[in-house]
Amino acid sequence: MCDYWLFWLAGLWDADRGSKARGIVSLKNKCFSLLAGFIIVSEKCLGVRSDKFRIRVTYGYSPAIEVYYCSSKIRHVIEEIVSEKESLTGNYARAFIAGKIDGDGYVDDIKREIYIGYSHKNLREAERDAKILENLNIDYKITMSHNIVKLRMHNPKLVAEIIYPFIMHSLKQLKILRLLQH
């Protein structure tokens, strides 16, 4: 099972990586459940000792928390997964997409929609992630409005069913459960 969580971590890191310094594995987010998930997966699946973690508050558009540790080996493994992400299938693809949704995704149980958002400069990343959706037989559409690219997933109830086991963001978990109940 740890293998799948590593792929979730890679998807989350692909969405919300913090520091770009060499050898640093970093996650920047405001959601405590995601930051806790990052720590738990790093400890239990990757063997990172708890005393290796560092935490700081960063200020960009708004304050966020960055959790990080130093490990060139783990950073290389995560970068390798991200570089080959278009070839992911099965539970590895599901976990990776769940990580992306946890980080940069949007789940609306009222409008019944799920999408991943990107800046207008990251159209290529949306296209790469769309390949993963194709591997999972999920229909999608890439749209652009203003400065935002959206990778919209059709049939959100089906998407919710296949990603739910890997979603860690507490609010997104709740919204996916509601979506599944409709």
Stockholm file with secondary structure:
# STOCKHOLM 1.0

chainA/1-182         MCDYWLFWLAGLWDADRGSKARGIVSLKNKCFSLLAGFIIVSEKCLGVRSDKFRIRVTYGYSPAIEVYYCSSKIRHVIEEIVSEKESLTGNYARAFIAGKIDGDGYVDDIKREIYIGYSHKNLREAERDAKILENLNIDYKITMSHNIVKLRMHNPKLVAEIIYPFIMHSLKQLKILRLLQH
#=GR chainA/1-182 SS CHHHHHHHHHHHHHHHBCCCSTTEEEEEESCHHHHHHHHHHHHHTTCCCGGGCEEEEEESSSEEEEEEEECHHHHHHHHHHHHTGGGCCHHHHHHHHHHHHHHHEEEETTTTEEEEEEEGGGHHHHHHHHHHHHHTTCCEEEEEETTEEEEEESSHHHHHHHHGGGCCCHHHHHHHHHHHHC
#=GC SS_cons         CHHHHHHHHHHHHHHHBCCCSTTEEEEEESCHHHHHHHHHHHHHTTCCCGGGCEEEEEESSSEEEEEEEECHHHHHHHHHHHHTGGGCCHHHHHHHHHHHHHHHEEEETTTTEEEEEEEGGGHHHHHHHHHHHHHTTCCEEEEEETTEEEEEESSHHHHHHHHGGGCCCHHHHHHHHHHHHC
//
